[in-house]
């Protein structure tokens, strides 16, 4: 019988909380892993309100400008932010659609 790789279990530690928007502020303030920065909140707002929860990088760039007047300085850094949000369980990739992100429910 083959044992599970303990590294896989450790990789998941800290990222299993997912979306914390349903938690009260006094609880969220105690969670280090759930602290969303301003840009993450803006991205989630734009995805949910402007694009019904799913968009590609170009749409997110335009949406951030239209919603918040935010001008992306570097496409790669925004893409990196989306990647980290995906790893934290806030976003997911859309199957068979490269570069398309969806708010994880």
CORWOJO-V377198 format. One record per pair of residues at least 6 apart in sequence whose C-alpha atoms are under 6 Angstrom apart, sorted by the first residue. I is the first residue (numbers start at 0). J is the second residue. Records with the same first field share a line. If there is no record, write none. Layout:
I=J / J
This chain:
14=87
17=88 / 89
18=89
45=62
46=52 / 53
52=101 / 102
53=100 / 101
54=99 / 100
55=98 / 99
63=69
64=70
84=90
85=91
89=103
90=101 / 102 / 103
91=100 / 101 / 103
92=99 / 100
93=99 / 100
